Amino acid sequence: MTCRESPRRKPPTRPAVRPLPDFAELHKQRQSHPHVTQQLLWEEYRQANPDGYRYSRFCELYQRWRRKQDVVLRQRARAVEREQMAARLDQLAL
């Protein structure tokens, strides 16, 4: 059988798009409840989405999401120090 005689094959079908978890909500849950694990969050996700991502892919997507988040570095101590220094300078100026 030559290439021209071979039967036509169906084009490969794309896998169904899996629903992404709400990573912001999952992250919020992990921050507010220290006993909540990523495994537990994935199990809840799979119960709601039986055709969802497997655990390893879920973890990979979560880590990618976390890397894209802005890091917030609160420097409250420095702000307080500045205010105290300004107050001291004001007292010295009197």
PyMOL Python script that loads the backbone (N, CA, C, O; Angstrom):
from pymol import cmd

cmd.read_pdbstr("""\
ATOM      1  N   MET A   1       0.844  -1.172   0.000  1.00  0.00           N
ATOM      2  CA  MET A   1       0.000   0.000   0.000  1.00  0.00           C
ATOM      3  C   MET A   1       0.892   1.239   0.000  1.00  0.00           C
ATOM      4  O   MET A   1       1.796   1.360   0.827  1.00  0.00           O
ATOM      5  N   THR A   2       0.642   2.127  -0.899  1.00  0.00           N
ATOM      6  CA  THR A   2       1.435   3.352  -0.969  1.00  0.00           C
ATOM      7  C   THR A   2       0.751   4.446  -0.175  1.00  0.00           C
ATOM      8  O   THR A   2      -0.348   4.267   0.348  1.00  0.00           O
ATOM      9  N   CYS A   3       1.421   5.577  -0.095  1.00  0.00           N
ATOM     10  CA  CYS A   3       0.872   6.705   0.669  1.00  0.00           C
ATOM     11  C   CYS A   3      -0.460   7.159   0.089  1.00  0.00           C
ATOM     12  O   CYS A   3      -1.361   7.566   0.823  1.00  0.00           O
ATOM     13  N   ARG A   4      -0.575   7.087  -1.215  1.00  0.00           N
ATOM     14  CA  ARG A   4      -1.811   7.542  -1.857  1.00  0.00           C
ATOM     15  C   ARG A   4      -2.963   6.578  -1.611  1.00  0.00           C
ATOM     16  O   ARG A   4      -4.130   6.970  -1.628  1.00  0.00           O
ATOM     17  N   GLU A   5      -2.630   5.337  -1.388  1.00  0.00           N
ATOM     18  CA  GLU A   5      -3.675   4.339  -1.202  1.00  0.00           C
ATOM     19  C   GLU A   5      -4.090   4.174   0.259  1.00  0.00           C
ATOM     20  O   GLU A   5      -5.080   3.503   0.553  1.00  0.00           O
ATOM     21  N   SER A   6      -3.346   4.775   1.161  1.00  0.00           N
ATOM     22  CA  SER A   6      -3.669   4.587   2.576  1.00  0.00           C
ATOM     23  C   SER A   6      -5.007   5.252   2.909  1.00  0.00           C
ATOM     24  O   SER A   6      -5.344   6.302   2.361  1.00  0.00           O
ATOM     25  N   PRO A   7      -5.749   4.636   3.798  1.00  0.00           N
ATOM     26  CA  PRO A   7      -7.040   5.218   4.162  1.00  0.00           C
ATOM     27  C   PRO A   7      -6.853   6.548   4.883  1.00  0.00           C
ATOM     28  O   PRO A   7      -5.847   6.781   5.553  1.00  0.00           O
ATOM     29  N   ARG A   8      -7.836   7.396   4.726  1.00  0.00           N
ATOM     30  CA  ARG A   8      -7.761   8.713   5.364  1.00  0.00           C
ATOM     31  C   ARG A   8      -7.914   8.563   6.871  1.00  0.00           C
ATOM     32  O   ARG A   8      -8.785   7.853   7.374  1.00  0.00           O
ATOM     33  N   ARG A   9      -7.050   9.244   7.548  1.00  0.00           N
ATOM     34  CA  ARG A   9      -7.118   9.235   9.004  1.00  0.00           C
ATOM     35  C   ARG A   9      -7.817  10.500   9.473  1.00  0.00           C
ATOM     36  O   ARG A   9      -7.738  11.559   8.851  1.00  0.00           O
ATOM     37  N   LYS A  10      -8.490  10.347  10.575  1.00  0.00           N
ATOM     38  CA  LYS A  10      -9.123  11.518  11.162  1.00  0.00           C
ATOM     39  C   LYS A  10      -8.042  12.383  11.798  1.00  0.00           C
ATOM     40  O   LYS A  10      -7.077  11.857  12.353  1.00  0.00           O
ATOM     41  N   PRO A  11      -8.189  13.694  11.725  1.00  0.00           N
ATOM     42  CA  PRO A  11      -7.202  14.546  12.391  1.00  0.00           C
ATOM     43  C   PRO A  11      -7.276  14.338  13.905  1.00  0.00           C
ATOM     44  O   PRO A  11      -8.349  14.082  14.452  1.00  0.00           O
ATOM     45  N   PRO A  12      -6.156  14.448  14.559  1.00  0.00           N
ATOM     46  CA  PRO A  12      -6.184  14.245  16.020  1.00  0.00           C
ATOM     47  C   PRO A  12      -7.070  15.289  16.691  1.00  0.00           C
ATOM     48  O   PRO A  12      -7.073  16.461  16.317  1.00  0.00           O
ATOM     49  N   THR A  13      -7.805  14.844  17.669  1.00  0.00           N
ATOM     50  CA  THR A  13      -8.680  15.781  18.383  1.00  0.00           C
ATOM     51  C   THR A  13      -7.907  16.396  19.537  1.00  0.00           C
ATOM     52  O   THR A  13      -7.072  15.750  20.170  1.00  0.00           O
ATOM     53  N   ARG A  14      -8.207  17.657  19.791  1.00  0.00           N
ATOM     54  CA  ARG A  14      -7.568  18.343  20.915  1.00  0.00           C
ATOM     55  C   ARG A  14      -8.256  17.912  22.202  1.00  0.00           C
ATOM     56  O   ARG A  14      -9.473  17.735  22.231  1.00  0.00           O
ATOM     57  N   PRO A  15      -7.491  17.746  23.243  1.00  0.00           N
ATOM     58  CA  PRO A  15      -8.120  17.399  24.522  1.00  0.00           C
ATOM     59  C   PRO A  15      -9.003  18.554  24.992  1.00  0.00           C
ATOM     60  O   PRO A  15      -8.754  19.719  24.684  1.00  0.00           O
ATOM     61  N   ALA A  16     -10.019  18.202  25.731  1.00  0.00           N
ATOM     62  CA  ALA A  16     -10.928  19.216  26.239  1.00  0.00           C
ATOM     63  C   ALA A  16     -10.169  20.164  27.162  1.00  0.00           C
ATOM     64  O   ALA A  16      -9.257  19.760  27.884  1.00  0.00           O
ATOM     65  N   VAL A  17     -10.561  21.421  27.122  1.00  0.00           N
ATOM     66  CA  VAL A  17      -9.927  22.410  27.986  1.00  0.00           C
ATOM     67  C   VAL A  17     -10.380  22.160  29.418  1.00  0.00           C
ATOM     68  O   VAL A  17     -11.574  22.106  29.712  1.00  0.00           O
ATOM     69  N   ARG A  18      -9.421  22.012  30.281  1.00  0.00           N
ATOM     70  CA  ARG A  18      -9.734  21.743  31.687  1.00  0.00           C
ATOM     71  C   ARG A  18      -9.926  23.062  32.419  1.00  0.00           C
ATOM     72  O   ARG A  18      -9.234  24.043  32.146  1.00  0.00           O
ATOM     73  N   PRO A  19     -10.859  23.076  33.338  1.00  0.00           N
ATOM     74  CA  PRO A  19     -11.091  24.326  34.074  1.00  0.00           C
ATOM     75  C   PRO A  19      -9.943  24.628  35.030  1.00  0.00           C
ATOM     76  O   PRO A  19      -9.488  23.764  35.779  1.00  0.00           O
ATOM     77  N   LEU A  20      -9.491  25.864  34.985  1.00  0.00           N
ATOM     78  CA  LEU A  20      -8.442  26.281  35.911  1.00  0.00           C
ATOM     79  C   LEU A  20      -9.035  26.559  37.284  1.00  0.00           C
ATOM     80  O   LEU A  20     -10.131  27.111  37.382  1.00  0.00           O
ATOM     81  N   PRO A  21      -8.343  26.195  38.317  1.00  0.00           N
ATOM     82  CA  PRO A  21      -8.824  26.525  39.660  1.00  0.00           C
ATOM     83  C   PRO A  21      -8.683  28.025  39.903  1.00  0.00           C
ATOM     84  O   PRO A  21      -7.914  28.701  39.220  1.00  0.00           O
ATOM     85  N   ASP A  22      -9.417  28.531  40.863  1.00  0.00           N
ATOM     86  CA  ASP A  22      -9.298  29.929  41.270  1.00  0.00           C
ATOM     87  C   ASP A  22      -8.119  30.001  42.233  1.00  0.00           C
ATOM     88  O   ASP A  22      -8.279  29.844  43.444  1.00  0.00           O
ATOM     89  N   PHE A  23      -6.929  30.242  41.676  1.00  0.00           N
ATOM     90  CA  PHE A  23      -5.724  30.208  42.486  1.00  0.00           C
ATOM     91  C   PHE A  23      -5.705  31.300  43.548  1.00  0.00           C
ATOM     92  O   PHE A  23      -5.151  31.099  44.629  1.00  0.00           O
ATOM     93  N   ALA A  24      -6.296  32.440  43.260  1.00  0.00           N
ATOM     94  CA  ALA A  24      -6.340  33.513  44.258  1.00  0.00           C
ATOM     95  C   ALA A  24      -7.118  33.057  45.489  1.00  0.00           C
ATOM     96  O   ALA A  24      -6.701  33.307  46.620  1.00  0.00           O
ATOM     97  N   GLU A  25      -8.228  32.402  45.272  1.00  0.00           N
ATOM     98  CA  GLU A  25      -9.039  31.909  46.397  1.00  0.00           C
ATOM     99  C   GLU A  25      -8.316  30.781  47.132  1.00  0.00           C
ATOM    100  O   GLU A  25      -8.342  30.724  48.362  1.00  0.00           O
ATOM    101  N   LEU A  26      -7.676  29.893  46.389  1.00  0.00           N
ATOM    102  CA  LEU A  26      -6.929  28.804  47.020  1.00  0.00           C
ATOM    103  C   LEU A  26      -5.784  29.345  47.871  1.00  0.00           C
ATOM    104  O   LEU A  26      -5.537  28.863  48.977  1.00  0.00           O
ATOM    105  N   HIS A  27      -5.098  30.339  47.349  1.00  0.00           N
ATOM    106  CA  HIS A  27      -3.993  30.939  48.093  1.00  0.00           C
ATOM    107  C   HIS A  27      -4.500  31.603  49.373  1.00  0.00           C
ATOM    108  O   HIS A  27      -3.873  31.516  50.428  1.00  0.00           O
ATOM    109  N   LYS A  28      -5.629  32.256  49.254  1.00  0.00           N
ATOM    110  CA  LYS A  28      -6.235  32.908  50.422  1.00  0.00           C
ATOM    111  C   LYS A  28      -6.575  31.870  51.497  1.00  0.00           C
ATOM    112  O   LYS A  28      -6.349  32.105  52.684  1.00  0.00           O
ATOM    113  N   GLN A  29      -7.110  30.740  51.084  1.00  0.00           N
ATOM    114  CA  GLN A  29      -7.436  29.667  52.027  1.00  0.00           C
ATOM    115  C   GLN A  29      -6.182  29.130  52.707  1.00  0.00           C
ATOM    116  O   GLN A  29      -6.181  28.877  53.912  1.00  0.00           O
ATOM    117  N   ARG A  30      -5.113  28.958  51.927  1.00  0.00           N
ATOM    118  CA  ARG A  30      -3.863  28.441  52.507  1.00  0.00           C
ATOM    119  C   ARG A  30      -3.279  29.424  53.506  1.00  0.00           C
ATOM    120  O   ARG A  30      -2.715  29.011  54.519  1.00  0.00           O
ATOM    121  N   GLN A  31      -3.407  30.723  53.236  1.00  0.00           N
ATOM    122  CA  GLN A  31      -2.854  31.727  54.138  1.00  0.00           C
ATOM    123  C   GLN A  31      -3.655  31.845  55.425  1.00  0.00           C
ATOM    124  O   GLN A  31      -3.088  32.064  56.495  1.00  0.00           O
ATOM    125  N   SER A  32      -4.965  31.701  55.324  1.00  0.00           N
ATOM    126  CA  SER A  32      -5.810  31.915  56.500  1.00  0.00           C
ATOM    127  C   SER A  32      -5.973  30.668  57.366  1.00  0.00           C
ATOM    128  O   SER A  32      -6.329  30.782  58.538  1.00  0.00           O
ATOM    129  N   HIS A  33      -5.725  29.500  56.822  1.00  0.00           N
ATOM    130  CA  HIS A  33      -5.879  28.258  57.576  1.00  0.00           C
ATOM    131  C   HIS A  33      -4.596  27.440  57.470  1.00  0.00           C
ATOM    132  O   HIS A  33      -4.350  26.830  56.430  1.00  0.00           O
ATOM    133  N   PRO A  34      -3.778  27.411  58.511  1.00  0.00           N
ATOM    134  CA  PRO A  34      -2.498  26.703  58.422  1.00  0.00           C
ATOM    135  C   PRO A  34      -2.625  25.192  58.231  1.00  0.00           C
ATOM    136  O   PRO A  34      -1.677  24.550  57.779  1.00  0.00           O
ATOM    137  N   HIS A  35      -3.774  24.618  58.566  1.00  0.00           N
ATOM    138  CA  HIS A  35      -3.943  23.168  58.417  1.00  0.00           C
ATOM    139  C   HIS A  35      -4.337  22.760  56.999  1.00  0.00           C
ATOM    140  O   HIS A  35      -4.358  21.569  56.688  1.00  0.00           O
ATOM    141  N   VAL A  36      -4.646  23.713  56.147  1.00  0.00           N
ATOM    142  CA  VAL A  36      -5.044  23.410  54.766  1.00  0.00           C
ATOM    143  C   VAL A  36      -3.787  23.148  53.940  1.00  0.00           C
ATOM    144  O   VAL A  36      -2.872  23.969  53.897  1.00  0.00           O
ATOM    145  N   THR A  37      -3.763  22.001  53.294  1.00  0.00           N
ATOM    146  CA  THR A  37      -2.612  21.641  52.469  1.00  0.00           C
ATOM    147  C   THR A  37      -2.972  21.749  50.994  1.00  0.00           C
ATOM    148  O   THR A  37      -4.144  21.817  50.625  1.00  0.00           O
ATOM    149  N   GLN A  38      -1.957  21.762  50.178  1.00  0.00           N
ATOM    150  CA  GLN A  38      -2.186  21.815  48.733  1.00  0.00           C
ATOM    151  C   GLN A  38      -2.889  20.537  48.275  1.00  0.00           C
ATOM    152  O   GLN A  38      -3.717  20.570  47.365  1.00  0.00           O
ATOM    153  N   GLN A  39      -2.559  19.433  48.899  1.00  0.00           N
ATOM    154  CA  GLN A  39      -3.212  18.162  48.578  1.00  0.00           C
ATOM    155  C   GLN A  39      -4.713  18.248  48.837  1.00  0.00           C
ATOM    156  O   GLN A  39      -5.514  17.797  48.018  1.00  0.00           O
ATOM    157  N   LEU A  40      -5.092  18.820  49.964  1.00  0.00           N
ATOM    158  CA  LEU A  40      -6.506  18.962  50.306  1.00  0.00           C
ATOM    159  C   LEU A  40      -7.222  19.874  49.316  1.00  0.00           C
ATOM    160  O   LEU A  40      -8.342  19.582  48.898  1.00  0.00           O
ATOM    161  N   LEU A  41      -6.585  20.966  48.944  1.00  0.00           N
ATOM    162  CA  LEU A  41      -7.186  21.884  47.971  1.00  0.00           C
ATOM    163  C   LEU A  41      -7.362  21.206  46.619  1.00  0.00           C
ATOM    164  O   LEU A  41      -8.369  21.413  45.942  1.00  0.00           O
ATOM    165  N   TRP A  42      -6.380  20.396  46.227  1.00  0.00           N
ATOM    166  CA  TRP A  42      -6.490  19.676  44.957  1.00  0.00           C
ATOM    167  C   TRP A  42      -7.633  18.666  45.012  1.00  0.00           C
ATOM    168  O   TRP A  42      -8.387  18.531  44.049  1.00  0.00           O
ATOM    169  N   GLU A  43      -7.765  17.955  46.132  1.00  0.00           N
ATOM    170  CA  GLU A  43      -8.849  16.980  46.257  1.00  0.00           C
ATOM    171  C   GLU A  43     -10.212  17.658  46.137  1.00  0.00           C
ATOM    172  O   GLU A  43     -11.122  17.118  45.506  1.00  0.00           O
ATOM    173  N   GLU A  44     -10.355  18.835  46.738  1.00  0.00           N
ATOM    174  CA  GLU A  44     -11.619  19.577  46.606  1.00  0.00           C
ATOM    175  C   GLU A  44     -11.841  20.013  45.166  1.00  0.00           C
ATOM    176  O   GLU A  44     -12.962  19.968  44.660  1.00  0.00           O
ATOM    177  N   TYR A  45     -10.763  20.437  44.508  1.00  0.00           N
ATOM    178  CA  TYR A  45     -10.840  20.831  43.099  1.00  0.00           C
ATOM    179  C   TYR A  45     -11.277  19.649  42.235  1.00  0.00           C
ATOM    180  O   TYR A  45     -12.122  19.799  41.352  1.00  0.00           O
ATOM    181  N   ARG A  46     -10.701  18.473  42.491  1.00  0.00           N
ATOM    182  CA  ARG A  46     -11.061  17.292  41.694  1.00  0.00           C
ATOM    183  C   ARG A  46     -12.489  16.833  41.950  1.00  0.00           C
ATOM    184  O   ARG A  46     -13.135  16.297  41.049  1.00  0.00           O
ATOM    185  N   GLN A  47     -12.992  17.034  43.164  1.00  0.00           N
ATOM    186  CA  GLN A  47     -14.387  16.686  43.430  1.00  0.00           C
ATOM    187  C   GLN A  47     -15.314  17.578  42.617  1.00  0.00           C
ATOM    188  O   GLN A  47     -16.321  17.114  42.082  1.00  0.00           O
ATOM    189  N   ALA A  48     -14.972  18.857  42.526  1.00  0.00           N
ATOM    190  CA  ALA A  48     -15.795  19.796  41.762  1.00  0.00           C
ATOM    191  C   ALA A  48     -15.573  19.641  40.259  1.00  0.00           C
ATOM    192  O   ALA A  48     -16.479  19.918  39.473  1.00  0.00           O
ATOM    193  N   ASN A  49     -14.370  19.199  39.846  1.00  0.00           N
ATOM    194  CA  ASN A  49     -14.015  19.050  38.433  1.00  0.00           C
ATOM    195  C   ASN A  49     -13.373  17.687  38.210  1.00  0.00           C
ATOM    196  O   ASN A  49     -12.147  17.584  38.191  1.00  0.00           O
ATOM    197  N   PRO A  50     -14.175  16.643  38.041  1.00  0.00           N
ATOM    198  CA  PRO A  50     -13.606  15.294  37.899  1.00  0.00           C
ATOM    199  C   PRO A  50     -12.637  15.151  36.725  1.00  0.00           C
ATOM    200  O   PRO A  50     -11.735  14.314  36.767  1.00  0.00           O
ATOM    201  N   ASP A  51     -12.815  15.961  35.679  1.00  0.00           N
ATOM    202  CA  ASP A  51     -11.912  15.896  34.533  1.00  0.00           C
ATOM    203  C   ASP A  51     -10.801  16.932  34.642  1.00  0.00           C
ATOM    204  O   ASP A  51     -10.132  17.234  33.653  1.00  0.00           O
ATOM    205  N   GLY A  52     -10.605  17.470  35.824  1.00  0.00           N
ATOM    206  CA  GLY A  52      -9.607  18.522  36.037  1.00  0.00           C
ATOM    207  C   GLY A  52      -8.187  17.982  36.022  1.00  0.00           C
ATOM    208  O   GLY A  52      -7.947  16.815  35.714  1.00  0.00           O
ATOM    209  N   TYR A  53      -7.268  18.850  36.356  1.00  0.00           N
ATOM    210  CA  TYR A  53      -5.851  18.518  36.320  1.00  0.00           C
ATOM    211  C   TYR A  53      -5.481  17.504  37.394  1.00  0.00           C
ATOM    212  O   TYR A  53      -6.094  17.446  38.459  1.00  0.00           O
ATOM    213  N   ARG A  54      -4.477  16.721  37.091  1.00  0.00           N
ATOM    214  CA  ARG A  54      -3.906  15.802  38.079  1.00  0.00           C
ATOM    215  C   ARG A  54      -3.083  16.621  39.069  1.00  0.00           C
ATOM    216  O   ARG A  54      -2.820  17.802  38.844  1.00  0.00           O
ATOM    217  N   TYR A  55      -2.686  15.991  40.149  1.00  0.00           N
ATOM    218  CA  TYR A  55      -2.032  16.710  41.240  1.00  0.00           C
ATOM    219  C   TYR A  55      -0.740  17.406  40.807  1.00  0.00           C
ATOM    220  O   TYR A  55      -0.521  18.565  41.157  1.00  0.00           O
ATOM    221  N   SER A  56       0.109  16.723  40.057  1.00  0.00           N
ATOM    222  CA  SER A  56       1.399  17.312  39.683  1.00  0.00           C
ATOM    223  C   SER A  56       1.212  18.545  38.800  1.00  0.00           C
ATOM    224  O   SER A  56       1.909  19.545  38.974  1.00  0.00           O
ATOM    225  N   ARG A  57       0.277  18.478  37.858  1.00  0.00           N
ATOM    226  CA  ARG A  57       0.023  19.631  36.976  1.00  0.00           C
ATOM    227  C   ARG A  57      -0.632  20.766  37.762  1.00  0.00           C
ATOM    228  O   ARG A  57      -0.333  21.937  37.532  1.00  0.00           O
ATOM    229  N   PHE A  58      -1.514  20.422  38.680  1.00  0.00           N
ATOM    230  CA  PHE A  58      -2.163  21.398  39.548  1.00  0.00           C
ATOM    231  C   PHE A  58      -1.100  22.173  40.335  1.00  0.00           C
ATOM    232  O   PHE A  58      -1.156  23.400  40.423  1.00  0.00           O
ATOM    233  N   CYS A  59      -0.140  21.453  40.899  1.00  0.00           N
ATOM    234  CA  CYS A  59       0.934  22.094  41.672  1.00  0.00           C
ATOM    235  C   CYS A  59       1.795  22.981  40.782  1.00  0.00           C
ATOM    236  O   CYS A  59       2.178  24.081  41.180  1.00  0.00           O
ATOM    237  N   GLU A  60       2.095  22.507  39.585  1.00  0.00           N
ATOM    238  CA  GLU A  60       2.908  23.289  38.657  1.00  0.00           C
ATOM    239  C   GLU A  60       2.198  24.590  38.274  1.00  0.00           C
ATOM    240  O   GLU A  60       2.823  25.650  38.246  1.00  0.00           O
ATOM    241  N   LEU A  61       0.911  24.515  37.983  1.00  0.00           N
ATOM    242  CA  LEU A  61       0.152  25.705  37.615  1.00  0.00           C
ATOM    243  C   LEU A  61       0.042  26.681  38.785  1.00  0.00           C
ATOM    244  O   LEU A  61       0.094  27.896  38.594  1.00  0.00           O
ATOM    245  N   TYR A  62      -0.108  26.148  39.982  1.00  0.00           N
ATOM    246  CA  TYR A  62      -0.181  27.004  41.165  1.00  0.00           C
ATOM    247  C   TYR A  62       1.144  27.743  41.382  1.00  0.00           C
ATOM    248  O   TYR A  62       1.152  28.934  41.694  1.00  0.00           O
ATOM    249  N   GLN A  63       2.259  27.031  41.215  1.00  0.00           N
ATOM    250  CA  GLN A  63       3.558  27.668  41.380  1.00  0.00           C
ATOM    251  C   GLN A  63       3.786  28.746  40.321  1.00  0.00           C
ATOM    252  O   GLN A  63       4.337  29.804  40.622  1.00  0.00           O
ATOM    253  N   ARG A  64       3.370  28.485  39.099  1.00  0.00           N
ATOM    254  CA  ARG A  64       3.474  29.509  38.044  1.00  0.00           C
ATOM    255  C   ARG A  64       2.650  30.740  38.402  1.00  0.00           C
ATOM    256  O   ARG A  64       3.099  31.871  38.222  1.00  0.00           O
ATOM    257  N   TRP A  65       1.447  30.512  38.908  1.00  0.00           N
ATOM    258  CA  TRP A  65       0.573  31.620  39.307  1.00  0.00           C
ATOM    259  C   TRP A  65       1.235  32.426  40.429  1.00  0.00           C
ATOM    260  O   TRP A  65       1.226  33.657  40.410  1.00  0.00           O
ATOM    261  N   ARG A  66       1.806  31.719  41.402  1.00  0.00           N
ATOM    262  CA  ARG A  66       2.443  32.413  42.531  1.00  0.00           C
ATOM    263  C   ARG A  66       3.620  33.258  42.080  1.00  0.00           C
ATOM    264  O   ARG A  66       3.817  34.358  42.596  1.00  0.00           O
ATOM    265  N   ARG A  67       4.403  32.774  41.133  1.00  0.00           N
ATOM    266  CA  ARG A  67       5.559  33.531  40.638  1.00  0.00           C
ATOM    267  C   ARG A  67       5.134  34.816  39.940  1.00  0.00           C
ATOM    268  O   ARG A  67       5.881  35.795  39.930  1.00  0.00           O
ATOM    269  N   LYS A  68       3.947  34.817  39.362  1.00  0.00           N
ATOM    270  CA  LYS A  68       3.472  36.002  38.642  1.00  0.00           C
ATOM    271  C   LYS A  68       2.868  37.057  39.567  1.00  0.00           C
ATOM    272  O   LYS A  68       2.622  38.187  39.147  1.00  0.00           O
ATOM    273  N   GLN A  69       2.631  36.691  40.811  1.00  0.00           N
ATOM    274  CA  GLN A  69       2.035  37.640  41.750  1.00  0.00           C
ATOM    275  C   GLN A  69       3.086  38.644  42.204  1.00  0.00           C
ATOM    276  O   GLN A  69       4.263  38.315  42.352  1.00  0.00           O
ATOM    277  N   ASP A  70       2.638  39.864  42.420  1.00  0.00           N
ATOM    278  CA  ASP A  70       3.533  40.895  42.936  1.00  0.00           C
ATOM    279  C   ASP A  70       3.889  40.589  44.376  1.00  0.00           C
ATOM    280  O   ASP A  70       3.037  40.206  45.178  1.00  0.00           O
ATOM    281  N   VAL A  71       5.132  40.762  44.683  1.00  0.00           N
ATOM    282  CA  VAL A  71       5.580  40.562  46.047  1.00  0.00           C
ATOM    283  C   VAL A  71       5.370  41.877  46.790  1.00  0.00           C
ATOM    284  O   VAL A  71       5.816  42.936  46.348  1.00  0.00           O
ATOM    285  N   VAL A  72       4.695  41.789  47.905  1.00  0.00           N
ATOM    286  CA  VAL A  72       4.445  42.980  48.702  1.00  0.00           C
ATOM    287  C   VAL A  72       5.347  42.916  49.919  1.00  0.00           C
ATOM    288  O   VAL A  72       5.256  41.997  50.732  1.00  0.00           O
ATOM    289  N   LEU A  73       6.207  43.892  50.031  1.00  0.00           N
ATOM    290  CA  LEU A  73       7.113  43.950  51.155  1.00  0.00           C
ATOM    291  C   LEU A  73       6.726  45.159  51.989  1.00  0.00           C
ATOM    292  O   LEU A  73       7.023  46.300  51.634  1.00  0.00           O
ATOM    293  N   ARG A  74       6.078  44.897  53.074  1.00  0.00           N
ATOM    294  CA  ARG A  74       5.651  45.982  53.943  1.00  0.00           C
ATOM    295  C   ARG A  74       6.819  46.387  54.824  1.00  0.00           C
ATOM    296  O   ARG A  74       7.413  45.557  55.513  1.00  0.00           O
ATOM    297  N   GLN A  75       7.135  47.657  54.794  1.00  0.00           N
ATOM    298  CA  GLN A  75       8.242  48.158  55.588  1.00  0.00           C
ATOM    299  C   GLN A  75       7.713  49.161  56.611  1.00  0.00           C
ATOM    300  O   GLN A  75       8.111  50.326  56.643  1.00  0.00           O
ATOM    301  N   ARG A  76       6.828  48.675  57.418  1.00  0.00           N
ATOM    302  CA  ARG A  76       6.195  49.533  58.406  1.00  0.00           C
ATOM    303  C   ARG A  76       7.197  50.058  59.427  1.00  0.00           C
ATOM    304  O   ARG A  76       7.100  51.210  59.850  1.00  0.00           O
ATOM    305  N   ALA A  77       8.138  49.245  59.820  1.00  0.00           N
ATOM    306  CA  ALA A  77       9.115  49.643  60.830  1.00  0.00           C
ATOM    307  C   ALA A  77       9.887  50.870  60.365  1.00  0.00           C
ATOM    308  O   ALA A  77      10.138  51.771  61.165  1.00  0.00           O
ATOM    309  N   ARG A  78      10.262  50.926  59.121  1.00  0.00           N
ATOM    310  CA  ARG A  78      10.997  52.076  58.603  1.00  0.00           C
ATOM    311  C   ARG A  78      10.130  53.326  58.606  1.00  0.00           C
ATOM    312  O   ARG A  78      10.611  54.418  58.907  1.00  0.00           O
ATOM    313  N   ALA A  79       8.868  53.171  58.277  1.00  0.00           N
ATOM    314  CA  ALA A  79       7.971  54.321  58.288  1.00  0.00           C
ATOM    315  C   ALA A  79       7.832  54.870  59.704  1.00  0.00           C
ATOM    316  O   ALA A  79       7.818  56.085  59.902  1.00  0.00           O
ATOM    317  N   VAL A  80       7.729  53.991  60.677  1.00  0.00           N
ATOM    318  CA  VAL A  80       7.629  54.418  62.080  1.00  0.00           C
ATOM    319  C   VAL A  80       8.920  55.107  62.495  1.00  0.00           C
ATOM    320  O   VAL A  80       8.890  56.131  63.178  1.00  0.00           O
ATOM    321  N   GLU A  81      10.060  54.544  62.080  1.00  0.00           N
ATOM    322  CA  GLU A  81      11.344  55.169  62.410  1.00  0.00           C
ATOM    323  C   GLU A  81      11.440  56.570  61.825  1.00  0.00           C
ATOM    324  O   GLU A  81      11.933  57.482  62.488  1.00  0.00           O
ATOM    325  N   ARG A  82      10.979  56.752  60.601  1.00  0.00           N
ATOM    326  CA  ARG A  82      11.008  58.077  59.972  1.00  0.00           C
ATOM    327  C   ARG A  82      10.156  59.068  60.753  1.00  0.00           C
ATOM    328  O   ARG A  82      10.559  60.209  60.977  1.00  0.00           O
ATOM    329  N   GLU A  83       8.971  58.618  61.164  1.00  0.00           N
ATOM    330  CA  GLU A  83       8.092  59.495  61.932  1.00  0.00           C
ATOM    331  C   GLU A  83       8.732  59.874  63.261  1.00  0.00           C
ATOM    332  O   GLU A  83       8.655  61.029  63.680  1.00  0.00           O
ATOM    333  N   GLN A  84       9.363  58.911  63.926  1.00  0.00           N
ATOM    334  CA  GLN A  84      10.015  59.197  65.199  1.00  0.00           C
ATOM    335  C   GLN A  84      11.186  60.155  65.003  1.00  0.00           C
ATOM    336  O   GLN A  84      11.398  61.053  65.817  1.00  0.00           O
ATOM    337  N   MET A  85      11.940  59.967  63.936  1.00  0.00           N
ATOM    338  CA  MET A  85      13.062  60.851  63.652  1.00  0.00           C
ATOM    339  C   MET A  85      12.562  62.263  63.365  1.00  0.00           C
ATOM    340  O   MET A  85      13.154  63.234  63.836  1.00  0.00           O
ATOM    341  N   ALA A  86      11.489  62.388  62.604  1.00  0.00           N
ATOM    342  CA  ALA A  86      10.920  63.704  62.313  1.00  0.00           C
ATOM    343  C   ALA A  86      10.439  64.383  63.600  1.00  0.00           C
ATOM    344  O   ALA A  86      10.604  65.591  63.767  1.00  0.00           O
ATOM    345  N   ALA A  87       9.848  63.607  64.500  1.00  0.00           N
ATOM    346  CA  ALA A  87       9.385  64.166  65.763  1.00  0.00           C
ATOM    347  C   ALA A  87      10.556  64.643  66.611  1.00  0.00           C
ATOM    348  O   ALA A  87      10.476  65.695  67.245  1.00  0.00           O
ATOM    349  N   ARG A  88      11.647  63.871  66.625  1.00  0.00           N
ATOM    350  CA  ARG A  88      12.850  64.273  67.378  1.00  0.00           C
ATOM    351  C   ARG A  88      13.453  65.555  66.808  1.00  0.00           C
ATOM    352  O   ARG A  88      13.867  66.446  67.550  1.00  0.00           O
ATOM    353  N   LEU A  89      13.494  65.631  65.477  1.00  0.00           N
ATOM    354  CA  LEU A  89      14.036  66.839  64.841  1.00  0.00           C
ATOM    355  C   LEU A  89      13.165  68.045  65.161  1.00  0.00           C
ATOM    356  O   LEU A  89      13.672  69.147  65.371  1.00  0.00           O
ATOM    357  N   ASP A  90      11.856  67.834  65.197  1.00  0.00           N
ATOM    358  CA  ASP A  90      10.960  68.937  65.543  1.00  0.00           C
ATOM    359  C   ASP A  90      11.207  69.390  66.979  1.00  0.00           C
ATOM    360  O   ASP A  90      11.165  70.586  67.265  1.00  0.00           O
ATOM    361  N   GLN A  91      11.461  68.452  67.877  1.00  0.00           N
ATOM    362  CA  GLN A  91      11.730  68.816  69.277  1.00  0.00           C
ATOM    363  C   GLN A  91      13.060  69.566  69.388  1.00  0.00           C
ATOM    364  O   GLN A  91      13.168  70.516  70.164  1.00  0.00           O
ATOM    365  N   LEU A  92      14.053  69.159  68.637  1.00  0.00           N
ATOM    366  CA  LEU A  92      15.345  69.839  68.662  1.00  0.00           C
ATOM    367  C   LEU A  92      15.246  71.245  68.090  1.00  0.00           C
ATOM    368  O   LEU A  92      15.953  72.147  68.538  1.00  0.00           O
ATOM    369  N   ALA A  93      14.384  71.439  67.115  1.00  0.00           N
ATOM    370  CA  ALA A  93      14.226  72.744  66.484  1.00  0.00           C
ATOM    371  C   ALA A  93      13.596  73.749  67.449  1.00  0.00           C
ATOM    372  O   ALA A  93      13.781  74.954  67.276  1.00  0.00           O
ATOM    373  N   LEU A  94      12.861  73.289  68.453  1.00  0.00           N
ATOM    374  CA  LEU A  94      12.230  74.193  69.408  1.00  0.00           C
ATOM    375  C   LEU A  94      13.252  74.735  70.296  1.00  0.00           C
ATOM    376  O   LEU A  94      12.940  75.527  71.185  1.00  0.00           O
TER     377      LEU A  94
END
""", "prot")
cmd.dss("prot")
cmd.show_as("cartoon", "prot")
cmd.util.cbc("prot")
cmd.orient("prot")
